[in-house]
Amino acid sequence: MYDLILAGATVIDPAQGINGAREVAINQGRIAAVEPRIEEPARQRLDLSGRILTPGWLDIHAHIYPGATTWGIEADALCLATGVTTIVDAGSVGWANFIGFREHVAARARTRMLAFVHISGIGLTYGPLGEMEDLRYGDPERTAFVIHHWDEVCVGVKVRQGIHQVGANGVEPLRLAVRAAEYARVPVMVHIGAGVPLPRVLELLRPGDIVTHCYQGQGDSILGEDGQVLEEVRQARRRGVIFDLGHGGGSFRYSVAKEALAQGFPSDAISTDWHAHSLDSTVFSLAETASKLLNLGIPLEEIVRQTTSAPAAAIGRSKDLGSLQVGRVADLAAFVVREGEFTFADVHGQHEKARHRIDPALTVREGKLYWPDDLRAELEEARQKARRIRALTGGDFASLGWKPGA
């Protein structure tokens, strides 16, 4: 007898080429069967008619180290309410503060929490100052050791390559990050921004390395001055560099995305870049972020690929995550694709009318059911904490009920 059968949904699993009516059986927290009809009995049979059922979604760029960084949010309930079963912290942790993340965040979460370890030993502890303006914070050996020693949590090396993060150091932080990644045999995820020429960044990247914020529009983007996708960008993709969306609070511009898509340059993976300064201001969920691309013409099956099997491959976890293959952990997500009149915004205040929205309906993590409505209290608490961090980092003391010197 199975523990649970999920029936009635349209199952989309790009890794297995499945897109159609299927039933999914779960036993002892693992996928036990995926068939058009499962006759065996189950302790619970759940009707998901009218919903899309997929592998649990992976968000490979977020900042989820609350209380230790100026970016971190409490993401556990946010993930489980929105179909995300695996989330990856993108460099909040450096080698010096990784243990705290592993023991006090990842180990206690219901969601699977992984990490790119920042080449800066302090990670993103103090937002107002660039973490690699001082190259003494960069330590390839210690970074690689942490990744190697705790490889159940660590998936790669993170570095941010914008002038506000590296000052006058150009691509030297990236060189250090690549060295650490070579030591640990993992990919680099590199944040691109204004002030460091993108071709100089791309020439240092190896097959499997990840460029995040691929549709950012603050300078040094994937588009040249003529509005065309840079040839260096296309060359990087041809040699295996991965391009991740990484929406965030400042890194998604509709005009860049539209132009890139018109020129046949879609992202390889969709991620939120959730943090205290993007949560509920520009990013509400991975499903909401994905809805923006759905309405720009990306097919639903490709949306699912970019949130399941593609990010799993990018972080080297294809053997375990991103598919509903029998025997794997029972991580699933159910959604409703609604039709109506919706409006979505980018980080520059551009609004786009839309006809479709992907709404989370149910998350299954290790065979356990999580309904969005049951997580409301946790969600509100996480949002309130993020608002306080945002106000404090921005120096908005009035909203915190305090005036210096009063």
Kinemage of the C-alpha trace (Angstrom):
@kinemage 1
@onewidth
@group {chain A} dominant
@subgroup {mainchain}
@vectorlist {calphas} color= white
{ca met a 1} P 0.000 0.000 0.000
{ca tyr a 2} L 1.277 3.451 -0.938
{ca asp a 3} L 1.282 6.326 1.521
{ca leu a 4} L -0.104 8.825 -1.005
{ca ile a 5} L -1.332 8.987 -4.589
{ca leu a 6} L -1.578 12.338 -6.369
{ca ala a 7} L -4.187 11.993 -9.106
{ca gly a 8} L -5.951 14.111 -11.706
{ca ala a 9} L -3.149 16.539 -12.547
{ca thr a 10} L -1.239 17.171 -15.754
{ca val a 11} L 2.299 16.071 -14.912
{ca ile a 12} L 5.175 17.961 -16.528
{ca asp a 13} L 8.620 16.461 -15.999
{ca pro a 14} L 10.971 17.652 -18.766
{ca ala a 15} L 13.807 15.400 -17.558
{ca gln a 16} L 11.696 12.357 -18.453
{ca gly a 17} L 9.836 13.876 -21.396
{ca ile a 18} L 6.502 13.673 -19.560
{ca asn a 19} L 3.741 16.166 -20.304
{ca gly a 20} L 0.303 14.662 -19.787
{ca ala a 21} L -2.124 12.992 -17.419
{ca arg a 22} L -0.297 10.883 -14.862
{ca glu a 23} L -0.759 9.688 -11.311
{ca val a 24} L 2.137 9.797 -8.860
{ca ala a 25} L 2.497 7.401 -5.944
{ca ile a 26} L 4.625 8.194 -2.905
{ca asn a 27} L 5.876 5.786 -0.292
{ca gln a 28} L 8.161 6.515 2.678
{ca gly a 29} L 9.006 9.956 1.323
{ca arg a 30} L 10.050 8.761 -2.149
{ca ile a 31} L 8.511 8.526 -5.601
{ca ala a 32} L 7.140 4.983 -5.921
{ca ala a 33} L 5.344 5.111 -9.296
{ca val a 34} L 4.430 7.514 -12.110
{ca glu a 35} L 1.749 5.964 -14.332
{ca pro a 36} L -1.367 6.933 -16.322
{ca arg a 37} L -3.408 5.060 -13.723
{ca ile a 38} L -2.300 3.489 -10.443
{ca glu a 39} L -4.631 0.750 -9.232
{ca glu a 40} L -2.859 -0.137 -5.994
{ca pro a 41} L -4.455 1.241 -2.811
{ca ala a 42} L -3.058 4.162 -0.820
{ca arg a 43} L -3.608 5.552 2.651
{ca gln a 44} L -4.481 8.877 1.016
{ca arg a 45} L -5.560 9.694 -2.519
{ca leu a 46} L -5.521 13.408 -3.404
{ca asp a 47} L -7.381 14.784 -6.416
{ca leu a 48} L -5.395 17.546 -8.159
{ca ser a 49} L -7.656 17.979 -11.169
{ca gly a 50} L -7.065 21.221 -13.038
{ca arg a 51} L -3.543 21.585 -11.698
{ca ile a 52} L -0.051 21.213 -13.124
{ca leu a 53} L 2.128 18.808 -11.130
{ca thr a 54} L 5.900 19.038 -11.526
{ca pro a 55} L 9.076 18.107 -9.701
{ca gly a 56} L 9.721 20.453 -6.790
{ca trp a 57} L 11.125 23.737 -8.068
{ca leu a 58} L 14.737 24.793 -7.453
{ca asp a 59} L 15.670 28.418 -6.821
{ca ile a 60} L 19.440 28.634 -7.306
{ca his a 61} L 19.877 32.301 -6.383
{ca ala a 62} L 18.566 33.682 -3.093
{ca his a 63} L 19.905 35.135 0.165
{ca ile a 64} L 18.648 33.133 3.111
{ca tyr a 65} L 21.048 33.754 5.986
{ca pro a 66} L 18.864 35.868 8.295
{ca gly a 67} L 20.330 37.578 11.299
{ca ala a 68} L 23.897 37.270 10.042
{ca thr a 69} L 23.809 39.344 6.851
{ca thr a 70} L 22.159 42.545 5.667
{ca trp a 71} L 20.406 40.594 2.917
{ca gly a 72} L 19.132 37.423 4.574
{ca ile a 73} L 15.475 36.440 4.811
{ca glu a 74} L 13.745 33.558 6.567
{ca ala a 75} L 12.891 31.551 3.483
{ca asp a 76} L 11.611 28.194 4.749
{ca ala a 77} L 7.885 28.968 4.797
{ca leu a 78} L 8.197 31.197 1.728
{ca cys a 79} L 9.553 28.242 -0.231
{ca leu a 80} L 7.058 25.683 1.000
{ca ala a 81} L 4.149 28.004 0.218
{ca thr a 82} L 5.314 28.574 -3.355
{ca gly a 83} L 6.422 25.223 -4.774
{ca val a 84} L 10.138 25.545 -4.012
{ca thr a 85} L 11.624 22.444 -2.404
{ca thr a 86} L 15.307 23.366 -2.877
{ca ile a 87} L 16.767 26.844 -2.489
{ca val a 88} L 20.386 27.892 -2.848
{ca asp a 89} L 21.979 30.769 -0.984
{ca ala a 90} L 24.097 32.678 -3.500
{ca gly a 91} L 27.091 33.881 -1.549
{ca ser a 92} L 25.664 35.228 1.686
{ca val a 93} L 28.118 32.843 3.309
{ca gly a 94} L 31.889 32.969 3.078
{ca trp a 95} L 34.218 30.433 4.603
{ca ala a 96} L 34.299 32.375 7.885
{ca asn a 97} L 30.541 32.284 8.535
{ca phe a 98} L 29.525 29.118 6.698
{ca ile a 99} L 29.239 26.924 9.788
{ca gly a 100} L 26.564 29.187 11.244
{ca phe a 101} L 24.516 28.860 8.047
{ca arg a 102} L 24.902 25.102 7.960
{ca glu a 103} L 24.015 24.489 11.603
{ca his a 104} L 21.475 27.225 12.324
{ca val a 105} L 19.715 27.638 8.960
{ca ala a 106} L 20.125 24.697 6.590
{ca ala a 107} L 20.039 21.928 9.201
{ca arg a 108} L 16.851 23.280 10.792
{ca ala a 109} L 14.881 23.950 7.612
{ca arg a 110} L 12.172 21.784 6.091
{ca thr a 111} L 13.179 23.069 2.655
{ca arg a 112} L 16.458 21.722 1.270
{ca met a 113} L 18.915 24.625 1.642
{ca leu a 114} L 22.244 24.655 -0.202
{ca ala a 115} L 24.893 27.320 -0.764
{ca phe a 116} L 27.356 28.905 -3.120
{ca val a 117} L 30.247 29.975 -0.861
{ca his a 118} L 31.460 33.505 -1.526
{ca ile a 119} L 35.103 33.983 -2.422
{ca ser a 120} L 35.034 36.768 0.170
{ca gly a 121} L 35.495 35.145 3.550
{ca ile a 122} L 32.902 37.458 5.107
{ca gly a 123} L 30.279 36.766 2.459
{ca leu a 124} L 27.571 39.442 2.385
{ca thr a 125} L 27.718 40.322 6.061
{ca tyr a 126} L 27.783 44.091 5.597
{ca gly a 127} L 25.819 45.370 2.595
{ca pro a 128} L 26.857 49.045 2.591
{ca leu a 129} L 30.463 48.151 1.678
{ca gly a 130} L 31.657 46.027 -1.218
{ca glu a 131} L 32.844 42.650 0.020
{ca met a 132} L 35.753 42.481 -2.452
{ca glu a 133} L 36.955 46.073 -2.441
{ca asp a 134} L 39.710 44.650 -0.255
{ca leu a 135} L 41.244 41.612 -1.935
{ca arg a 136} L 42.546 40.364 1.409
{ca tyr a 137} L 39.062 38.936 2.005
{ca gly a 138} L 39.523 36.587 -0.955
{ca asp a 139} L 40.887 33.180 0.040
{ca pro a 140} L 40.685 30.403 -2.598
{ca glu a 141} L 42.150 27.690 -0.366
{ca arg a 142} L 39.838 28.174 2.622
{ca thr a 143} L 36.838 28.647 0.345
{ca ala a 144} L 37.611 25.418 -1.517
{ca phe a 145} L 38.181 23.500 1.717
{ca val a 146} L 34.753 24.446 3.066
{ca ile a 147} L 33.083 23.432 -0.208
{ca his a 148} L 34.965 20.132 -0.322
{ca his a 149} L 34.439 19.272 3.345
{ca trp a 150} L 30.701 20.099 3.402
{ca asp a 151} L 29.775 19.108 -0.134
{ca glu a 152} L 26.324 17.955 0.984
{ca val a 153} L 25.455 21.653 1.352
{ca cys a 154} L 27.942 23.503 -0.862
{ca val a 155} L 27.444 23.603 -4.642
{ca gly a 156} L 29.923 26.198 -5.881
{ca val a 157} L 31.697 29.539 -5.493
{ca lys a 158} L 29.996 32.950 -5.700
{ca val a 159} L 31.525 36.254 -6.717
{ca arg a 160} L 29.956 39.616 -7.529
{ca gln a 161} L 31.534 41.565 -10.383
{ca gly a 162} L 30.204 45.110 -10.238
{ca ile a 163} L 32.122 48.229 -9.348
{ca his a 164} L 30.178 48.615 -6.094
{ca gln a 165} L 31.348 45.177 -4.991
{ca val a 166} L 34.962 45.140 -6.245
{ca gly a 167} L 35.954 48.816 -6.393
{ca ala a 168} L 39.086 49.209 -8.484
{ca asn a 169} L 39.905 45.488 -8.447
{ca gly a 170} L 38.323 44.658 -11.794
{ca val a 171} L 38.117 40.921 -12.483
{ca glu a 172} L 40.714 39.912 -9.891
{ca pro a 173} L 37.969 38.681 -7.490
{ca leu a 174} L 36.696 36.450 -10.284
{ca arg a 175} L 40.187 35.072 -10.846
{ca leu a 176} L 40.315 34.124 -7.168
{ca ala a 177} L 36.849 32.573 -7.377
{ca val a 178} L 37.789 30.481 -10.412
{ca arg a 179} L 40.902 29.262 -8.600
{ca ala a 180} L 38.792 28.178 -5.617
{ca ala a 181} L 36.307 26.477 -7.934
{ca glu a 182} L 39.101 24.589 -9.673
{ca tyr a 183} L 40.437 23.401 -6.312
{ca ala a 184} L 36.972 22.189 -5.264
{ca arg a 185} L 35.842 21.059 -8.743
{ca val a 186} L 32.620 23.066 -8.677
{ca pro a 187} L 31.119 25.886 -10.776
{ca val a 188} L 31.396 29.620 -10.195
{ca met a 189} L 28.284 31.772 -10.091
{ca val a 190} L 29.157 35.333 -11.079
{ca his a 191} L 26.916 38.346 -10.505
{ca ile a 192} L 27.239 40.822 -13.383
{ca gly a 193} L 26.599 44.522 -12.891
{ca ala a 194} L 27.754 47.964 -13.873
{ca gly a 195} L 31.390 48.993 -13.906
{ca val a 196} L 33.188 45.796 -14.943
{ca pro a 197} L 33.116 45.074 -18.710
{ca leu a 198} L 31.159 41.886 -19.345
{ca pro a 199} L 33.533 40.533 -22.028
{ca arg a 200} L 36.378 40.593 -19.473
{ca val a 201} L 34.217 38.575 -17.097
{ca leu a 202} L 33.113 36.063 -19.703
{ca glu a 203} L 36.602 35.290 -20.965
{ca leu a 204} L 37.496 33.863 -17.542
{ca leu a 205} L 34.490 31.553 -17.272
{ca arg a 206} L 34.601 27.816 -17.907
{ca pro a 207} L 31.938 25.412 -19.176
{ca gly a 208} L 29.357 24.981 -16.414
{ca asp a 209} L 30.039 28.327 -14.761
{ca ile a 210} L 26.942 30.465 -14.220
{ca val a 211} L 26.264 34.111 -15.112
{ca thr a 212} L 23.420 35.418 -12.962
{ca his a 213} L 21.317 38.568 -13.616
{ca cys a 214} L 21.408 37.877 -17.351
{ca tyr a 215} L 18.583 40.376 -18.013
{ca gln a 216} L 19.882 43.152 -15.787
{ca gly a 217} L 19.791 46.624 -17.319
{ca gln a 218} L 22.121 48.757 -15.228
{ca gly a 219} L 25.084 48.777 -17.582
{ca asp a 220} L 27.494 46.074 -18.776
{ca ser a 221} L 24.575 43.844 -19.755
{ca ile a 222} L 24.356 41.084 -22.354
{ca leu a 223} L 23.293 43.709 -24.919
{ca gly a 224} L 25.772 45.988 -26.654
{ca glu a 225} L 25.278 49.668 -27.406
{ca asp a 226} L 23.563 48.657 -30.659
{ca gly a 227} L 20.968 46.639 -28.727
{ca gln a 228} L 22.306 43.335 -30.022
{ca val a 229} L 23.312 40.376 -27.863
{ca leu a 230} L 27.088 40.609 -27.553
{ca glu a 231} L 29.034 38.083 -29.594
{ca glu a 232} L 31.078 37.328 -26.462
{ca val a 233} L 27.830 36.334 -24.751
{ca arg a 234} L 26.878 33.962 -27.549
{ca gln a 235} L 30.383 32.498 -27.580
{ca ala a 236} L 30.191 31.919 -23.820
{ca arg a 237} L 26.928 30.020 -24.215
{ca arg a 238} L 28.359 27.918 -27.032
{ca arg a 239} L 31.209 26.794 -24.808
{ca gly a 240} L 28.850 25.855 -21.970
{ca val a 241} L 28.455 28.931 -19.744
{ca ile a 242} L 24.981 28.993 -18.117
{ca phe a 243} L 22.826 32.144 -17.983
{ca asp a 244} L 20.534 32.518 -14.949
{ca leu a 245} L 17.807 35.137 -14.573
{ca gly a 246} L 18.421 36.213 -10.948
{ca his a 247} L 15.617 38.820 -10.736
{ca gly a 248} L 16.325 40.483 -7.384
{ca gly a 249} L 15.733 44.102 -6.498
{ca gly a 250} L 17.790 45.560 -9.330
{ca ser a 251} L 18.517 42.919 -11.927
{ca phe a 252} L 15.571 42.328 -14.253
{ca arg a 253} L 14.650 44.758 -16.993
{ca tyr a 254} L 11.785 43.976 -19.326
{ca ser a 255} L 13.377 45.749 -22.272
{ca val a 256} L 16.566 43.663 -21.991
{ca ala a 257} L 14.600 40.412 -21.638
{ca lys a 258} L 12.360 41.242 -24.598
{ca glu a 259} L 15.269 42.149 -26.856
{ca ala a 260} L 17.266 39.083 -25.859
{ca leu a 261} L 14.299 36.770 -26.450
{ca ala a 262} L 13.595 38.394 -29.818
{ca gln a 263} L 17.180 37.553 -30.755
{ca gly a 264} L 16.845 33.939 -29.632
{ca phe a 265} L 18.662 34.270 -26.319
{ca pro a 266} L 16.514 32.847 -23.498
{ca ser a 267} L 17.783 32.274 -19.982
{ca asp a 268} L 18.916 28.772 -18.995
{ca ala a 269} L 17.480 28.931 -15.477
{ca ile a 270} L 14.993 31.107 -13.598
{ca ser a 271} L 15.784 32.290 -10.062
{ca thr a 272} L 14.430 34.956 -7.746
{ca asp a 273} L 17.453 36.522 -6.051
{ca trp a 274} L 15.138 36.748 -3.053
{ca his a 275} L 16.541 38.923 -0.269
{ca ala a 276} L 15.412 41.501 2.267
{ca his a 277} L 15.474 44.260 -0.340
{ca ser a 278} L 13.575 42.396 -3.068
{ca leu a 279} L 11.032 40.349 -1.120
{ca asp a 280} L 7.514 41.669 -1.777
{ca ser a 281} L 8.871 44.766 -3.511
{ca thr a 282} L 10.041 43.338 -6.834
{ca val a 283} L 9.969 39.583 -6.169
{ca phe a 284} L 7.009 37.762 -4.647
{ca ser a 285} L 7.857 34.165 -5.511
{ca leu a 286} L 9.645 31.981 -8.042
{ca ala a 287} L 6.248 31.262 -9.623
{ca glu a 288} L 5.568 34.993 -10.007
{ca thr a 289} L 9.024 35.504 -11.524
{ca ala a 290} L 8.443 32.612 -13.916
{ca ser a 291} L 5.059 34.093 -14.856
{ca lys a 292} L 6.843 37.081 -16.344
{ca leu a 293} L 8.688 34.850 -18.790
{ca leu a 294} L 5.567 32.802 -19.511
{ca asn a 295} L 3.883 36.001 -20.647
{ca leu a 296} L 6.892 36.905 -22.790
{ca gly a 297} L 6.287 33.767 -24.814
{ca ile a 298} L 8.357 31.078 -23.070
{ca pro a 299} L 6.302 27.831 -23.210
{ca leu a 300} L 5.111 26.356 -19.928
{ca glu a 301} L 7.132 23.167 -20.382
{ca glu a 302} L 10.284 25.261 -20.821
{ca ile a 303} L 9.367 27.285 -17.726
{ca val a 304} L 9.216 24.015 -15.783
{ca arg a 305} L 12.552 22.875 -17.231
{ca gln a 306} L 14.192 26.156 -16.161
{ca thr a 307} L 12.907 25.704 -12.599
{ca thr a 308} L 13.547 21.956 -12.210
{ca ser a 309} L 15.974 19.906 -14.284
{ca ala a 310} L 18.019 22.826 -15.639
{ca pro a 311} L 18.915 24.363 -12.258
{ca ala a 312} L 19.487 20.880 -10.830
{ca ala a 313} L 22.059 20.288 -13.576
{ca ala a 314} L 23.621 23.717 -13.040
{ca ile a 315} L 24.423 22.901 -9.406
{ca gly a 316} L 25.523 19.338 -10.137
{ca arg a 317} L 22.493 17.652 -8.548
{ca ser a 318} L 20.814 16.049 -11.576
{ca lys a 319} L 21.165 12.575 -10.091
{ca asp a 320} L 19.026 13.544 -7.114
{ca leu a 321} L 16.864 16.555 -7.948
{ca gly a 322} L 14.736 18.044 -10.690
{ca ser a 323} L 12.778 14.969 -11.804
{ca leu a 324} L 10.047 12.574 -10.703
{ca gln a 325} L 12.030 9.436 -11.420
{ca val a 326} L 11.001 6.447 -9.326
{ca gly a 327} L 13.161 6.102 -6.228
{ca arg a 328} L 13.943 9.783 -5.859
{ca val a 329} L 12.915 11.906 -2.917
{ca ala a 330} L 9.255 12.928 -3.201
{ca asp a 331} L 9.676 16.650 -3.834
{ca leu a 332} L 6.804 17.968 -5.975
{ca ala a 333} L 4.941 21.174 -6.709
{ca ala a 334} L 1.389 21.723 -7.914
{ca phe a 335} L 0.296 24.923 -9.643
{ca val a 336} L -2.727 26.491 -11.264
{ca val a 337} L -2.074 28.490 -14.441
{ca arg a 338} L -4.738 31.169 -14.260
{ca glu a 339} L -6.058 33.188 -17.169
{ca gly a 340} L -7.172 36.762 -16.685
{ca glu a 341} L -5.842 40.302 -16.649
{ca phe a 342} L -2.646 40.649 -14.623
{ca thr a 343} L 0.140 43.194 -14.304
{ca phe a 344} L 3.797 42.441 -13.612
{ca ala a 345} L 6.657 44.880 -12.991
{ca asp a 346} L 10.407 44.879 -13.466
{ca val a 347} L 12.914 46.511 -11.121
{ca his a 348} L 12.843 49.798 -13.048
{ca gly a 349} L 9.118 50.418 -12.656
{ca gln a 350} L 8.108 49.174 -16.102
{ca his a 351} L 4.763 47.398 -15.958
{ca glu a 352} L 3.557 44.767 -18.390
{ca lys a 353} L 0.001 43.547 -18.909
{ca ala a 354} L -0.325 39.781 -18.882
{ca arg a 355} L -2.908 37.082 -19.535
{ca his a 356} L -1.446 34.243 -17.480
{ca arg a 357} L -0.237 33.781 -13.912
{ca ile a 358} L 1.274 30.711 -12.285
{ca asp a 359} L -0.189 30.320 -8.793
{ca pro a 360} L 1.235 27.793 -6.290
{ca ala a 361} L -1.353 25.322 -5.000
{ca leu a 362} L 0.592 22.661 -3.050
{ca thr a 363} L 4.168 21.760 -2.189
{ca val a 364} L 5.253 18.216 -1.346
{ca arg a 365} L 8.594 17.945 0.426
{ca glu a 366} L 9.881 14.465 1.228
{ca gly a 367} L 6.324 13.201 0.866
{ca lys a 368} L 4.807 15.705 3.310
{ca leu a 369} L 2.080 18.081 2.138
{ca tyr a 370} L 2.363 21.854 2.586
{ca trp a 371} L -0.638 24.024 1.690
{ca pro a 372} L -0.085 27.792 1.212
{ca asp a 373} L -2.967 28.756 3.520
{ca asp a 374} L -1.497 26.737 6.380
{ca leu a 375} L 1.717 28.763 6.246
{ca arg a 376} L 0.199 32.241 6.410
{ca ala a 377} L 1.358 33.082 9.931
{ca glu a 378} L 4.949 32.032 9.171
{ca leu a 379} L 4.882 33.983 5.904
{ca glu a 380} L 3.779 37.180 7.589
{ca glu a 381} L 6.441 36.858 10.281
{ca ala a 382} L 9.145 36.365 7.625
{ca arg a 383} L 7.910 39.401 5.701
{ca gln a 384} L 7.874 41.605 8.796
{ca lys a 385} L 11.454 40.643 9.635
{ca ala a 386} L 12.541 41.381 6.068
{ca arg a 387} L 10.921 44.825 6.233
{ca arg a 388} L 12.868 45.656 9.406
{ca ile a 389} L 16.154 44.529 7.851
{ca arg a 390} L 15.388 46.590 4.760
{ca ala a 391} L 14.631 49.687 6.797
{ca leu a 392} L 17.687 49.272 9.004
{ca thr a 393} L 20.064 48.732 6.077
{ca gly a 394} L 18.612 51.737 4.272
{ca gly a 395} L 18.891 53.946 7.358
{ca asp a 396} L 15.112 54.460 7.509
{ca phe a 397} L 15.092 54.821 11.268
{ca ala a 398} L 11.791 56.705 11.338
{ca ser a 399} L 9.913 53.631 10.118
{ca leu a 400} L 11.545 51.714 12.969
{ca gly a 401} L 10.198 54.207 15.526
{ca trp a 402} L 13.537 55.764 16.415
{ca lys a 403} L 15.336 59.047 15.814
{ca pro a 404} L 19.113 59.368 16.405
{ca gly a 405} L 19.764 61.411 19.529
{ca ala a 406} L 16.127 61.354 20.653
